């Protein structure tokens, strides 16, 4: 979860350096970017699920725990984001993004496998998936009707992610269940707001590339899902 925060910080920093060409992008072009983003985001769930299934079925993620797993995640995640940004202007970027989501599915499989270890694990995973989908559809609906400019919200959300990262680092040493609960709840709230912010950027013409837009929304969704899954595992996990 901590490393996923770092990925979100990296993407948000890129947002802060972009001069959004709101006036130069037509409504038709903005709608096309949004439509393509939704399609690619839906497609990205397929390799994510496939990666998670392979990771659970093979037990591969257990071999990647500890320092080795962290190193693999960092190299794969940052390498993937770099490759996506370099290829986003061509169809190659789509394939690179789908490969990245497969890798993220593999990395998620260890956490999913831990939750599946509970008696009601499958139910908790489905609740987390449904809850994340519900959050996304809610934010998508709100972003389509809200008229206010939310560009200034990005700086506050950036600060929120930094605070979450610091809190997660502290909790690694403290190992507090209560601390994990608080971090998970705050993470769900912050990354739900990030969904709204990122969607509004697309609608307003702040993001003109559907591959980059998909990547940012995908990271929002992954953070909400894993935080919700952690929360459900702590509060609702039933052991045999």
Phi, psi and omega per residue, in radians:
X1 nan -0.699 -3.119
X2 -1.053 -0.766 -3.101
X3 -1.192 -0.573 3.092
X4 -1.101 -0.603 3.057
X5 -1.091 -0.714 -3.137
X6 -1.096 -0.703 3.102
X7 -1.073 -0.716 -3.139
X8 -1.166 -0.683 3.087
X9 -1.069 -0.737 3.137
X10 -1.061 -0.766 3.141
X11 -1.211 -0.644 3.140
X12 -1.181 -0.605 3.090
X13 -1.095 -0.628 3.093
X14 -1.160 -0.638 3.089
X15 -1.061 -0.722 -3.054
X16 -1.147 -0.350 -3.094
X17 -1.666 -0.016 -3.089
X18 -1.629 2.348 3.031
X19 -1.637 1.783 -2.996
X20 -1.203 2.168 -3.103
X21 -1.559 1.063 -3.077
X22 -0.930 -0.769 -3.009
X23 -1.287 -0.335 -3.028
X24 -1.656 -0.135 -3.091
X25 -1.845 2.131 -3.111
X26 -1.263 2.854 3.117
X27 -1.098 -0.665 3.109
X28 -1.083 -0.732 3.132
X29 -1.162 -0.706 3.115
X30 -1.102 -0.738 3.120
X31 -1.130 -0.617 3.122
X32 -1.168 -0.741 3.095
X33 -1.078 -0.772 -3.128
X34 -1.126 -0.767 -3.138
X35 -1.097 -0.814 3.125
X36 -1.121 -0.612 3.109
X37 -1.117 -0.776 3.137
X38 -1.094 -0.743 3.132
X39 -1.115 -0.799 -3.115
X40 -1.199 -0.611 3.104
X41 -1.119 -0.737 3.093
X42 -1.101 -0.736 3.114
X43 -1.100 -0.615 -3.075
X44 -1.169 -0.346 3.134
X45 -1.242 -0.471 -3.116
X46 -1.132 -0.968 3.099
X47 -1.144 -0.470 3.084
X48 -1.114 -0.849 3.117
X49 -1.112 -0.725 3.122
X50 -1.081 -0.777 3.120
X51 -1.089 -0.733 3.122
X52 -1.124 -0.718 3.141
X53 -1.115 -0.792 3.131
X54 -1.101 -0.735 3.137
X55 -1.073 -0.705 3.130
X56 -1.267 -0.779 -3.067
X57 -1.139 -0.635 -3.084
X58 -1.639 -0.265 -3.069
X59 1.238 0.325 -3.058
X60 -1.058 -0.654 -3.053
X61 -1.208 -0.422 3.098
X62 -1.185 -0.499 3.094
X63 -1.357 -0.206 -3.117
X64 -1.928 0.447 3.136
X65 -1.446 2.923 3.101
X66 1.270 -2.611 -3.073
X67 -1.108 -0.649 3.135
X68 -1.107 -0.772 3.126
X69 -1.084 -0.711 3.122
X70 -1.107 -0.738 3.141
X71 -1.118 -0.784 3.134
X72 -1.080 -0.736 -3.140
X73 -1.105 -0.821 -3.108
X74 -1.070 -0.822 -3.122
X75 -1.124 -0.816 -3.113
X76 -1.167 -0.755 -3.074
X77 -1.218 -0.920 -3.124
X78 -1.200 -0.613 3.064
X79 -1.123 -0.707 3.120
X80 -1.129 -0.787 3.128
X81 -1.097 -0.723 3.120
X82 -1.080 -0.782 -3.129
X83 -1.132 -0.671 3.112
X84 -1.102 -0.788 -3.132
X85 -1.129 -0.556 -3.128
X86 -1.352 -0.408 -3.056
X87 -2.003 0.126 -2.999
X88 -1.164 -0.272 -3.137
X89 -1.540 0.041 3.129
X90 -2.344 2.973 3.131
X91 -1.106 -0.401 3.094
X92 -1.003 -0.598 3.132
X93 -1.047 -0.573 3.108
X94 -1.123 -0.809 -3.124
X95 -1.170 -0.651 3.100
X96 -1.144 -0.731 3.117
X97 -1.085 -0.775 3.132
X98 -1.121 -0.628 3.051
X99 -1.135 -0.674 3.100
X100 -1.101 -0.718 -3.132
X101 -1.208 -0.540 3.033
X102 -1.115 -0.771 3.108
X103 -1.070 -0.737 3.126
X104 -1.125 -0.623 3.065
X105 -1.084 -0.736 3.071
X106 -1.032 -0.760 -3.112
X107 -1.200 -0.538 3.114
X108 -1.297 -0.384 -2.990
X109 -1.073 -0.534 -3.130
X110 -1.143 -0.773 3.118
X111 -1.170 -0.706 3.125
X112 -1.126 -0.715 3.127
X113 -1.086 -0.659 3.115
X114 -1.105 -0.739 3.131
X115 -1.211 -0.655 3.106
X116 -1.135 -0.282 3.076
X117 -1.214 -0.297 3.061
X118 -1.314 2.752 3.116
X119 -1.036 -0.672 -3.139
X120 -1.856 0.495 -3.044
X121 -1.034 -0.791 -3.125
X122 -1.049 -0.696 3.116
X123 -1.126 -0.710 3.140
X124 -1.130 -0.698 3.125
X125 -1.113 -0.736 -3.140
X126 -1.176 -0.645 3.091
X127 -1.127 -0.753 3.116
X128 -1.093 -0.730 3.120
X129 -1.125 -0.813 3.132
X130 -1.137 -0.683 3.119
X131 -1.130 -0.712 3.119
X132 -1.142 -0.741 3.101
X133 -1.082 -0.705 3.122
X134 -1.094 -0.738 3.101
X135 -1.073 -0.771 -3.113
X136 -1.098 -0.826 -3.125
X137 -1.125 -0.603 3.087
X138 -1.145 -0.822 3.140
X139 -1.142 -0.639 3.107
X140 -1.127 -0.689 3.130
X141 -1.179 -0.764 -3.135
X142 -1.130 -0.731 -3.108
X143 -1.124 -0.446 -3.102
X144 -1.406 -0.301 -3.093
X145 -1.983 -0.373 -3.111
X146 -1.259 2.363 -3.097
X147 -1.746 -0.298 -3.056
X148 -1.218 2.498 3.057
X149 -1.314 2.113 -3.078
X150 -1.816 0.221 -3.063
X151 -1.048 -0.572 -3.138
X152 -1.253 -0.308 -3.130
X153 -1.166 -0.451 -3.088
X154 -1.023 -0.681 -3.122
X155 -1.128 -0.712 3.139
X156 -1.200 -0.684 3.103
X157 -1.160 -0.643 3.079
X158 -1.037 -0.795 3.101
X159 -1.080 -0.706 3.129
X160 -1.063 -0.722 3.127
X161 -1.154 -0.700 3.103
X162 -1.066 -0.751 3.116
X163 -1.127 -0.681 3.081
X164 -1.078 -0.729 -3.141
X165 -1.101 -0.761 3.116
X166 -1.108 -0.776 3.117
X167 -1.074 -0.683 3.121
X168 -1.163 -0.682 3.088
X169 -1.073 -0.791 3.125
X170 -1.088 -0.728 -3.089
X171 -1.228 -0.366 3.049
X172 -1.072 -0.611 -3.127
X173 -1.560 -0.607 -3.117
X174 -1.364 -0.608 -3.126
X175 0.982 0.854 -3.118
X176 -1.662 2.222 3.084
X177 -1.156 -0.711 3.100
X178 -1.088 -0.702 3.101
X179 -1.108 -0.696 3.117
X180 -1.132 -0.656 3.099
X181 -1.094 -0.810 -3.125
X182 -1.097 -0.791 -3.132
X183 -1.091 -0.714 -3.134
X184 -1.138 -0.766 3.134
X185 -1.105 -0.809 3.132
X186 -1.116 -0.665 3.132
X187 -1.106 -0.754 3.105
X188 -1.042 -0.769 -3.139
X189 -1.149 -0.801 -3.085
X190 -1.165 -0.776 -3.091
X191 -1.364 -0.371 2.959
X192 -1.166 -0.729 3.083
X193 -1.144 -0.619 3.083
X194 -1.086 -0.664 3.082
X195 -1.024 -0.826 3.132
X196 -1.057 -0.795 -3.137
X197 -1.065 -0.838 -3.096
X198 -1.174 -0.701 3.099
X199 -1.115 -0.704 3.136
X200 -1.157 -0.599 3.088
X201 -1.071 -0.700 3.131
X202 -1.183 -0.824 -3.107
X203 -1.077 -0.675 -3.110
X204 -1.456 -0.061 -3.136
X205 1.567 0.214 -3.133
X206 -1.313 -0.420 3.062
X207 -2.100 2.080 -3.053
X208 -1.803 -0.075 -3.117
X209 -2.013 2.092 -3.040
X210 -1.228 -0.408 3.109
X211 -1.251 -0.799 3.066
X212 -1.090 -0.709 3.130
X213 -1.082 -0.736 3.125
X214 -1.102 -0.726 -3.130
X215 -1.063 -0.810 -3.123
X216 -1.128 -0.748 3.123
X217 -1.174 -0.634 3.119
X218 -1.076 -0.763 3.117
X219 -1.134 -0.655 3.061
X220 -1.038 -0.824 -3.096
X221 -1.119 -0.767 -3.138
X222 -1.062 -0.741 -3.140
X223 -1.143 -0.715 3.103
X224 -1.146 -0.771 -3.097
X225 -1.072 -0.878 -3.082
X226 -1.204 -0.552 3.095
X227 -1.222 -0.723 3.099
X228 -1.154 -0.678 3.118
X229 -1.138 -0.718 3.093
X230 -1.104 -0.735 3.136
X231 -1.102 -0.785 3.137
X232 -1.165 -0.654 3.120
X233 -1.113 -0.694 -3.137
X234 -1.241 -0.778 -3.024
X235 -1.522 -0.548 -3.007
X236 -2.117 0.050 -3.122
X237 -1.198 2.238 -3.132
X238 -1.933 2.089 3.125
X239 -1.549 2.623 3.132
X240 -1.135 nan nan
